[in-house]
Amino acid sequence: MEIERNYYLNKLISKKENKLIKVITGIRRCGKSYLLDPIFKNYLINSGVDENHIIKLELDSIENEEYTNPKKLYEYIMNKIKDNNVYYIILDEIQKVEDFESVLNSLLRKPNLDVYVTGSNSKFLSSDIITEFRGRGDEIRVYPLSFSEYMSVYKDKSEIAVLEQYINYGGLPFIVSLENAEDKIEYLNFQKDNVYINDVVERNDIRNDEELKTLIEIISSSIGSLTNPMKLYNTFISKGNKNITNKTIALYLKYLEEAFLIEKSKRFDIKGKKYIETPSKYYFVDIGIRNSLINFRQLEKPHIMENIIYTELRRRGYNVDVGIIEKRENLSESKKNYKQLEVDFVVNRGSDRYYIQSAYRIDDKEKRNQELQSLLNVGDNFKKIVIVYDHFIKWQDDNGIIYMSIYDFLLNENSLKDA
């Protein structure tokens, strides 16, 4: 079963032969290797590239163990080069090679080599690799399956039923091959314990992994809530842990971001046009892993929906901030009250900007008015959209605010532009 990942394939195609090292990054098990082979490799062959001009090595395989030596790897590749035509070099799990940076730099100097690399340990998954190749590397960030990609596997099932699955188990590609809930949960629990948390602990030499696990559980329980290291520290204190410091918590948050487990969304003062450093919101890159981290408790759809919208926006290449608007209310001639309103997502990419509210339901008039207050006070003419967890035909109210179904948003890659 091949899952089409055309969004990323098109990115690879657009960057082909651009004289930079294509660095495929993302959370472990999200499909980076699969993207290069078979998806990208098949594209090259179907485009007329001779298969002999595609040099691929899986460096975590026992049969290729000798090529973890940088000189032997370089010699192997050079011995495969027989002419001046372009050769496509695909190196999977490059972190297995000692001093892999020198190998990649050497390959970069060859005019007819087009290099693609992936890696799955914490060093490679962090920003280190991009820093090392700044100006010479071209990052392609891969996310777990979007709902549209996930849905492509279940074309014969209803969107409602499939979204329920997606909300529970997330988008790690292997999940779609598992038939029942027990297997899916077992897989996610194994990945959580033996892959993701272990990666962070080992890379950063964390001695008290229980503190890290507690922090992850706290964040998992409060997705979409504003927080900062000091607030989290106070939560630790309330749980009886007085040994951790807010500086340690800040470091742990950084480690989790570097491993692509979570992403931080900063607050942005819309009218003041400036960032507010703290507090911020944290969202999980895969909602299934988040659910596993709290043992599949607290599966509140409004919060999960917000997380899924955030991740989809990031996957589409948008910068996503939390919008803040200060509204002045005149209580009397001499007394004024300042109220902060929040826009869930201020979404930017180039000259495009959207203001988005995530609303599980808007049936209740009071709830609807509450969701609209911030959008009505934005004060500019960029599109304002409310995404609702329901099936309905998109419509626009008298204030120009657009109401869109979660299904329309997730299944149409251009849903924001088409709004």
C-alpha positions as CSV (number, residue, x, y, z in Angstrom):
1,M,0.0,0.0,0.0
2,E,1.6,3.3,-1.1
3,I,0.3,6.4,0.5
4,E,0.7,9.4,-1.9
5,R,2.6,12.3,-0.3
6,N,2.4,14.6,-3.3
7,Y,2.9,17.8,-1.2
8,Y,6.4,16.7,-0.2
9,L,7.1,15.0,-3.6
10,N,6.4,18.4,-5.3
11,K,8.8,20.1,-2.9
12,L,11.5,17.6,-3.7
13,I,10.9,18.1,-7.5
14,S,11.1,21.9,-7.1
15,K,14.5,21.6,-5.3
16,K,15.9,19.0,-7.6
17,E,19.5,19.8,-8.8
18,N,19.6,23.1,-7.0
19,K,23.3,22.6,-5.9
20,L,22.2,22.2,-2.2
21,I,22.0,19.2,0.1
22,K,18.4,18.3,0.5
23,V,18.0,17.5,4.3
24,I,14.8,15.7,5.1
25,T,13.8,16.3,8.7
26,G,10.9,15.6,10.9
27,I,9.7,13.5,13.8
28,R,10.8,9.9,13.8
29,R,8.5,7.4,12.0
30,C,6.8,10.2,10.0
31,G,7.8,8.7,6.6
32,K,11.0,10.5,5.6
33,S,12.7,7.4,4.2
34,Y,9.6,6.3,2.4
35,L,9.3,9.7,0.8
36,L,12.7,9.3,-0.9
37,D,12.3,5.6,-1.7
38,P,10.0,4.5,-3.2
39,I,8.1,7.8,-3.9
40,F,10.9,10.1,-5.1
41,K,13.0,7.3,-6.6
42,N,10.0,6.1,-8.7
43,Y,9.4,9.7,-9.8
44,L,13.0,9.9,-11.1
45,I,12.8,6.6,-12.9
46,N,9.5,7.5,-14.5
47,S,11.0,10.8,-15.6
48,G,13.6,9.0,-17.6
49,V,16.5,8.8,-15.1
50,D,18.6,5.7,-15.6
51,E,18.4,3.6,-12.4
52,N,22.2,3.3,-12.4
53,H,22.3,7.1,-11.8
54,I,20.4,6.7,-8.5
55,I,22.8,5.7,-5.8
56,K,21.0,4.8,-2.6
57,L,22.4,3.4,0.7
58,E,20.5,2.4,3.8
59,L,23.2,3.1,6.3
60,D,21.4,1.4,9.2
61,S,21.5,-2.0,7.4
62,I,24.0,-4.6,8.5
63,E,25.0,-5.2,4.9
64,N,26.2,-1.6,4.6
65,E,27.9,-1.4,8.0
66,E,31.3,-0.8,6.4
67,Y,30.1,2.4,4.8
68,T,29.6,4.0,8.2
69,N,33.3,4.8,7.7
70,P,33.3,8.2,5.9
71,K,36.2,7.3,3.6
72,K,34.7,4.0,2.5
73,L,31.3,5.7,1.9
74,Y,32.9,8.4,-0.2
75,E,34.9,5.9,-2.2
76,Y,31.8,3.7,-2.7
77,I,29.9,6.6,-4.2
78,M,32.8,7.8,-6.3
79,N,33.3,4.4,-7.8
80,K,29.6,4.4,-8.9
81,I,30.1,7.6,-10.9
82,K,30.9,6.6,-14.5
83,D,30.1,9.8,-16.5
84,N,29.3,13.5,-16.3
85,N,25.5,13.1,-16.2
86,V,23.6,13.9,-13.0
87,Y,23.7,11.2,-10.2
88,Y,21.1,11.3,-7.5
89,I,22.6,10.3,-4.1
90,I,20.1,9.1,-1.5
91,L,21.6,8.4,1.9
92,D,19.2,7.1,4.5
93,E,20.2,7.3,8.2
94,I,23.3,9.4,7.5
95,Q,23.9,9.9,11.2
96,K,25.3,6.3,11.3
97,V,28.4,7.6,9.4
98,E,31.2,9.0,11.6
99,D,31.9,12.6,10.6
100,F,29.1,12.6,8.0
101,E,29.4,16.3,7.6
102,S,32.8,16.0,5.8
103,V,31.3,13.4,3.5
104,L,28.4,15.6,2.6
105,N,30.7,18.6,2.1
106,S,32.9,16.6,-0.3
107,L,29.9,15.4,-2.3
108,L,28.6,18.9,-2.5
109,R,31.7,20.0,-4.4
110,K,31.0,17.5,-7.2
111,P,29.0,19.4,-9.9
112,N,27.0,16.4,-11.2
113,L,25.9,15.0,-7.8
114,D,22.4,15.8,-6.4
115,V,22.4,14.8,-2.7
116,Y,19.4,13.8,-0.5
117,V,19.8,12.7,3.2
118,T,17.6,11.6,6.1
119,G,18.4,10.7,9.6
120,S,16.5,9.5,12.6
121,N,18.5,10.0,15.7
122,S,18.1,13.1,17.9
123,K,21.3,14.8,16.7
124,F,20.0,14.7,13.1
125,L,16.5,15.6,14.0
126,S,17.5,18.7,15.9
127,S,18.5,21.9,14.3
128,D,22.2,20.9,14.4
129,I,22.3,19.6,10.9
130,I,20.7,22.7,9.4
131,T,23.2,24.9,11.3
132,E,26.1,22.8,10.0
133,F,25.0,23.3,6.4
134,R,23.7,26.8,6.6
135,G,23.7,28.2,3.1
136,R,24.5,24.8,1.7
137,G,21.5,22.7,2.9
138,D,17.9,22.9,1.9
139,E,15.5,21.6,4.6
140,I,12.3,19.8,3.8
141,R,10.3,19.4,7.0
142,V,8.1,16.3,6.9
143,Y,5.1,15.9,9.2
144,P,3.0,12.8,9.9
145,L,0.2,12.0,7.6
146,S,-2.3,14.9,7.1
147,F,-5.9,14.0,7.3
148,S,-6.1,14.2,3.5
149,E,-3.3,11.7,3.2
150,Y,-4.8,9.5,5.9
151,M,-8.2,9.7,4.2
152,S,-6.7,8.5,0.9
153,V,-6.3,5.0,2.5
154,Y,-9.9,4.8,3.5
155,K,-11.7,6.1,0.4
156,D,-14.6,3.6,1.0
157,K,-15.3,4.9,4.5
158,S,-17.1,8.0,5.7
159,E,-15.1,11.1,6.5
160,I,-16.7,11.3,9.9
161,A,-15.6,7.8,10.9
162,V,-12.1,8.3,9.6
163,L,-11.7,11.6,11.3
164,E,-12.7,9.9,14.6
165,Q,-9.8,7.5,14.0
166,Y,-7.4,10.3,13.2
167,I,-8.3,12.2,16.3
168,N,-7.6,9.1,18.4
169,Y,-4.5,7.6,16.8
170,G,-2.9,10.4,14.8
171,G,-1.0,10.2,11.5
172,L,2.1,8.1,11.9
173,P,2.1,6.2,8.6
174,F,2.4,2.7,10.1
175,I,-0.9,3.3,12.0
176,V,-3.0,2.8,8.8
177,S,-1.6,-0.8,8.4
178,L,-3.0,-1.8,11.8
179,E,-6.6,-3.1,11.8
180,N,-7.8,-2.7,15.4
181,A,-7.6,-0.2,18.2
182,E,-5.6,-2.4,20.5
183,D,-2.8,-2.7,17.9
184,K,-2.8,1.0,17.2
185,I,-2.5,1.8,20.9
186,E,0.2,-0.7,21.4
187,Y,2.2,0.7,18.5
188,L,1.9,4.3,19.8
189,N,2.8,3.3,23.3
190,F,5.9,1.5,22.1
191,Q,7.0,4.5,20.0
192,K,6.4,6.9,22.9
193,D,8.5,4.9,25.4
194,N,11.2,3.4,23.2
195,V,11.7,6.0,20.5
196,Y,10.6,9.5,21.3
197,I,11.3,9.9,25.0
198,N,14.5,7.8,24.8
199,D,15.8,10.0,22.0
200,V,15.4,13.1,24.0
201,V,16.9,11.5,27.2
202,E,19.9,10.1,25.4
203,R,20.7,13.0,23.2
204,N,20.6,15.5,26.1
205,D,22.0,13.2,28.8
206,I,19.0,13.7,31.0
207,R,19.5,12.0,34.3
208,N,16.0,12.4,35.7
209,D,13.7,11.2,33.0
210,E,10.7,11.1,35.3
211,E,10.8,14.9,35.4
212,L,10.8,15.0,31.6
213,K,7.9,12.5,31.5
214,T,5.9,14.6,34.0
215,L,6.5,17.8,32.0
216,I,5.3,16.0,28.8
217,E,2.2,14.8,30.6
218,I,1.4,18.4,31.8
219,I,1.8,19.8,28.3
220,S,-0.3,17.0,26.9
221,S,-3.1,17.7,29.3
222,S,-3.2,21.4,28.4
223,I,-2.8,21.7,24.6
224,G,-4.0,25.1,23.5
225,S,-3.4,26.7,26.9
226,L,-1.0,29.6,27.4
227,T,1.9,28.6,29.6
228,N,5.6,29.3,30.3
229,P,8.4,27.7,32.4
230,M,7.3,29.5,35.5
231,K,3.7,28.4,35.2
232,L,4.9,24.9,34.6
233,Y,7.2,25.1,37.6
234,N,4.3,26.0,39.8
235,T,2.4,23.0,38.5
236,F,5.4,20.8,39.5
237,I,5.3,22.4,43.0
238,S,1.6,21.7,43.3
239,K,2.4,18.0,42.5
240,G,5.0,18.0,45.3
241,N,8.1,18.2,43.1
242,K,10.3,21.0,44.5
243,N,13.6,19.9,43.0
244,I,13.1,21.0,39.4
245,T,13.8,24.6,38.4
246,N,12.1,26.8,35.8
247,K,15.4,26.9,33.9
248,T,15.4,23.1,33.7
249,I,11.9,23.2,32.5
250,A,12.8,25.7,29.8
251,L,15.7,23.4,28.7
252,Y,13.3,20.4,28.5
253,L,10.9,22.4,26.4
254,K,13.7,23.2,24.0
255,Y,14.8,19.6,23.8
256,L,11.2,18.5,23.0
257,E,11.0,21.2,20.2
258,E,14.4,20.1,18.8
259,A,13.1,16.5,18.6
260,F,10.0,17.8,16.7
261,L,7.7,16.3,19.3
262,I,6.1,19.7,20.0
263,E,6.0,23.2,18.4
264,K,5.7,26.5,20.1
265,S,3.3,29.2,19.0
266,K,4.1,32.7,20.2
267,R,1.6,35.4,21.0
268,F,1.4,38.3,18.5
269,D,-0.1,41.7,19.3
270,I,-2.2,42.2,16.1
271,K,-2.7,46.0,16.5
272,G,0.7,46.7,18.1
273,K,2.4,44.4,15.4
274,K,4.8,42.9,17.9
275,Y,5.6,39.6,19.5
276,I,4.9,38.9,23.2
277,E,7.6,36.5,24.3
278,T,5.6,34.8,27.1
279,P,3.4,32.9,27.7
280,S,3.1,30.8,24.6
281,K,1.1,27.7,23.4
282,Y,2.5,24.3,22.7
283,Y,1.1,21.9,20.2
284,F,2.0,18.3,19.4
285,V,3.3,17.3,15.9
286,D,1.3,14.1,16.1
287,I,-1.9,13.9,18.1
288,G,-1.6,10.1,18.4
289,I,1.6,10.4,20.3
290,R,0.1,13.1,22.5
291,N,-2.9,10.8,23.3
292,S,-0.4,8.0,24.2
293,L,1.5,10.2,26.5
294,I,-1.6,10.6,28.7
295,N,-2.7,7.0,28.3
296,F,-5.6,8.0,26.0
297,R,-7.4,10.0,28.7
298,Q,-8.6,13.6,28.1
299,L,-9.6,13.1,24.5
300,E,-11.5,16.4,24.4
301,K,-12.3,17.1,20.8
302,P,-12.2,20.9,21.0
303,H,-8.6,20.8,22.1
304,I,-7.6,18.0,19.8
305,M,-9.3,19.9,16.9
306,E,-7.3,23.0,17.7
307,N,-4.0,21.0,17.7
308,I,-4.9,19.3,14.3
309,I,-5.7,22.6,12.7
310,Y,-2.4,24.1,13.9
311,T,-0.4,21.1,12.6
312,E,-2.2,21.2,9.2
313,L,-1.4,24.9,8.9
314,R,2.3,24.3,9.7
315,R,2.4,21.3,7.3
316,R,1.2,23.7,4.5
317,G,4.1,26.0,5.2
318,Y,2.4,28.8,7.2
319,N,3.9,30.6,10.2
320,V,1.3,30.3,12.9
321,D,1.0,32.7,15.9
322,V,-1.6,33.3,18.7
323,G,-3.3,36.6,18.1
324,I,-3.8,39.1,20.9
325,I,-6.1,42.2,20.6
326,E,-6.5,44.7,23.4
327,K,-10.1,46.1,23.5
328,R,-10.9,49.2,25.5
329,E,-14.3,49.3,27.2
330,N,-15.7,52.5,28.7
331,L,-17.2,51.6,32.1
332,S,-18.0,55.3,32.8
333,E,-16.7,58.7,31.7
334,S,-13.7,58.4,34.1
335,K,-13.2,54.7,34.2
336,K,-12.0,52.4,31.4
337,N,-11.4,48.7,31.3
338,Y,-8.9,47.0,29.0
339,K,-9.8,43.5,27.9
340,Q,-7.6,41.1,25.9
341,L,-9.2,39.1,23.2
342,E,-7.5,36.1,21.5
343,V,-7.5,34.9,17.9
344,D,-6.6,31.2,17.9
345,F,-4.3,31.5,14.9
346,V,-2.7,34.4,13.0
347,V,-1.6,32.6,9.9
348,N,1.1,34.1,7.6
349,R,2.9,33.0,4.4
350,G,4.5,35.6,2.2
351,S,1.8,38.2,1.6
352,D,-1.0,35.9,2.6
353,R,-2.6,36.4,6.1
354,Y,-5.6,34.7,7.7
355,Y,-7.2,35.0,11.1
356,I,-8.6,31.7,12.2
357,Q,-10.8,30.6,15.1
358,S,-11.2,26.9,16.0
359,A,-14.8,26.4,17.2
360,Y,-16.1,22.9,18.1
361,R,-19.7,24.1,18.0
362,I,-21.3,27.4,17.2
363,D,-24.9,26.3,17.8
364,D,-25.1,28.3,21.0
365,K,-25.6,32.1,20.3
366,E,-23.5,33.1,23.3
367,K,-20.7,30.8,22.2
368,R,-20.8,32.1,18.7
369,N,-20.6,35.7,19.8
370,Q,-17.7,34.8,22.1
371,E,-15.8,33.3,19.1
372,L,-16.5,36.3,16.9
373,Q,-15.5,39.1,19.3
374,S,-11.8,38.9,18.6
375,L,-12.3,38.6,14.8
376,L,-14.6,41.6,14.8
377,N,-12.0,43.7,16.5
378,V,-9.0,42.8,14.3
379,G,-9.3,46.0,12.3
380,D,-7.9,45.0,8.9
381,N,-9.3,43.3,5.8
382,F,-7.5,40.0,5.7
383,K,-9.8,36.9,5.6
384,K,-11.3,35.9,8.9
385,I,-12.4,32.3,9.2
386,V,-14.1,30.1,11.8
387,I,-13.5,26.4,11.4
388,V,-16.2,24.3,12.9
389,Y,-16.3,20.5,13.8
390,D,-19.2,19.7,11.6
391,H,-20.4,19.0,8.0
392,F,-22.0,22.0,6.3
393,I,-21.6,24.1,3.2
394,K,-19.2,27.0,3.7
395,W,-20.9,30.4,4.2
396,Q,-20.2,34.0,5.0
397,D,-22.0,36.3,7.5
398,D,-22.8,40.0,7.2
399,N,-19.5,40.9,8.8
400,G,-17.5,39.1,6.1
401,I,-16.5,36.2,8.5
402,I,-16.3,32.9,6.7
403,Y,-17.6,29.7,8.4
404,M,-15.9,26.5,7.2
405,S,-16.3,22.8,8.1
406,I,-13.2,21.0,9.5
407,Y,-13.6,18.5,6.7
408,D,-13.4,21.2,4.0
409,F,-10.4,22.7,5.7
410,L,-8.5,19.5,6.1
411,L,-9.4,17.9,2.7
412,N,-8.8,20.9,0.5
413,E,-5.1,21.9,0.3
414,N,-6.2,25.4,-0.9
415,S,-9.1,25.7,1.5
416,L,-7.9,29.1,2.9
417,K,-7.3,30.7,-0.5
418,D,-10.6,29.3,-1.8
419,A,-12.5,30.6,1.2
